Amino acid sequence: MLSRYTVMVVAGIGLLSVGEVWVSYVRLDTEQAVSQLQKEKNILAQDVQSLKLELASMLRPDTLRRLARDMGMSAPSAMQVVKP
């Protein structure tokens, strides 16, 4: 018959083994999640850069003049300008 100490040692080793497997699973799952988030971050960073370039293009004075002209706007006359 096994001694009580031997049973406790074997049970402890078994629990540690199960714990090690669980920690490995959690680590791998976390690494996959981090990798996916890094990919999404890179995609979003590219989107932000594209939007910044688009905004800069849209705010160019010649673009604004063209859009205003296309919408029927014109420069104000001298009577429309209010001076303090």
Backbone torsions as a table, in degrees:
resi	resn	phi	psi	omega
1	MET	NA	139.9	-179.5
2	LEU	-74.3	144.5	178.3
3	SER	-75.1	159.5	-180.0
4	ARG	-60.2	-38.7	178.8
5	TYR	-62.1	-43.7	-179.9
6	THR	-63.6	-42.4	179.0
7	VAL	-63.0	-42.2	179.9
8	MET	-65.6	-39.6	179.2
9	VAL	-65.0	-45.5	179.5
10	VAL	-63.3	-43.1	178.5
11	ALA	-63.9	-40.4	178.3
12	GLY	-63.1	-43.8	178.4
13	ILE	-63.4	-40.4	177.7
14	GLY	-62.4	-43.7	178.4
15	LEU	-64.4	-41.4	177.5
16	LEU	-62.9	-38.7	178.7
17	SER	-64.6	-44.5	178.0
18	VAL	-63.2	-40.9	178.2
19	GLY	-62.9	-40.1	179.4
20	GLU	-65.0	-41.7	177.5
21	VAL	-63.2	-43.5	-179.9
22	TRP	-63.4	-44.2	179.1
23	VAL	-62.5	-40.1	178.2
24	SER	-62.8	-41.6	178.5
25	TYR	-63.2	-46.1	-179.8
26	VAL	-63.1	-40.5	179.6
27	ARG	-62.3	-46.7	179.8
28	LEU	-63.8	-41.6	179.1
29	ASP	-63.4	-41.1	178.8
30	THR	-66.7	-41.5	178.1
31	GLU	-61.7	-40.5	177.9
32	GLN	-64.8	-41.4	179.5
33	ALA	-64.8	-42.1	178.8
34	VAL	-63.7	-42.9	179.3
35	SER	-61.4	-43.8	179.1
36	GLN	-64.0	-42.5	179.9
37	LEU	-66.1	-35.8	177.1
38	GLN	-65.4	-39.6	176.8
39	LYS	-62.7	-45.2	179.3
40	GLU	-63.3	-39.3	178.5
41	LYS	-61.8	-43.2	179.4
42	ASN	-63.7	-41.4	178.6
43	ILE	-63.4	-44.8	-179.8
44	LEU	-66.0	-36.5	177.4
45	ALA	-63.7	-39.3	176.5
46	GLN	-65.6	-39.8	177.9
47	ASP	-62.5	-42.7	179.2
48	VAL	-61.6	-43.9	179.7
49	GLN	-62.3	-42.5	178.8
50	SER	-63.5	-41.1	179.6
51	LEU	-67.7	-36.0	176.5
52	LYS	-63.3	-42.4	178.7
53	LEU	-65.6	-41.1	178.7
54	GLU	-63.9	-42.0	178.7
55	LEU	-63.8	-43.9	178.8
56	ALA	-60.5	-40.1	178.8
57	SER	-65.9	-41.0	-177.7
58	MET	-70.4	-26.7	-177.0
59	LEU	-92.3	3.7	177.2
60	ARG	-64.6	139.0	-177.8
61	PRO	-55.1	-41.3	-178.7
62	ASP	-66.7	-34.4	176.8
63	THR	-67.5	-43.1	179.1
64	LEU	-63.7	-40.9	178.1
65	ARG	-62.0	-44.5	180.0
66	ARG	-62.7	-45.1	179.4
67	LEU	-63.0	-41.9	178.9
68	ALA	-63.3	-42.6	179.4
69	ARG	-63.8	-41.2	179.0
70	ASP	-63.9	-27.7	179.2
71	MET	-91.5	6.6	176.5
72	GLY	84.2	15.0	179.4
73	MET	-86.9	154.8	176.2
74	SER	-144.0	170.0	179.1
75	ALA	-65.5	146.4	-179.2
76	PRO	-69.8	149.6	176.4
77	SER	-78.3	170.7	-178.3
78	ALA	-61.6	-31.8	-178.3
79	MET	-75.6	-18.1	-178.8
80	GLN	-89.4	-12.1	-177.8
81	VAL	-90.6	125.7	179.2
82	VAL	-98.7	126.4	178.9
83	LYS	-111.6	137.6	-179.1
84	PRO	-69.7	NA	NA
